[in-house]
Amino acid sequence: VIGDKNLIMGCCHIAHDCRVGSSNIFANNSLLAGHVVVE
């Protein structure tokens, strides 16, 4: 699940069962493994 107003730059990977809140910035080449919560 990905919330509102997120900036996801190039080559990012958000794996299975991740929960991303709102108003986050993921820089180039960021990786989230499975079962991660970012608020």
C-alpha positions in Angstrom: 0.0 0.0 0.0 1.4 3.4 -1.0 -0.1 6.6 0.4 -0.5 10.1 -1.1 2.0 12.7 -2.0 5.1 10.4 -2.3 8.0 11.1 -4.5 9.5 7.9 -5.9 12.6 8.6 -8.0 14.2 6.3 -10.7 15.2 2.7 -10.1 13.4 2.4 -6.7 12.1 -1.0 -5.7 9.3 -1.5 -3.2 8.9 -5.2 -2.5 5.9 -7.2 -1.4 3.7 -6.4 1.7 5.2 -2.9 2.2 3.2 -0.1 3.7 4.3 3.4 2.7 2.6 6.4 4.4 2.1 9.8 2.9 4.6 12.6 2.0 7.8 10.5 1.7 10.7 10.9 -0.6 12.6 7.9 -2.0 15.9 8.9 -3.7 17.3 7.1 -6.7 18.1 3.4 -6.2 16.3 3.1 -2.9 15.2 -0.4 -1.9 12.5 -1.6 0.5 12.5 -5.3 1.3 9.3 -7.2 2.0 7.1 -6.5 5.1 8.4 -2.9 5.7 6.4 -0.1 7.2 7.4 3.5 6.4 5.2 6.2 8.0 
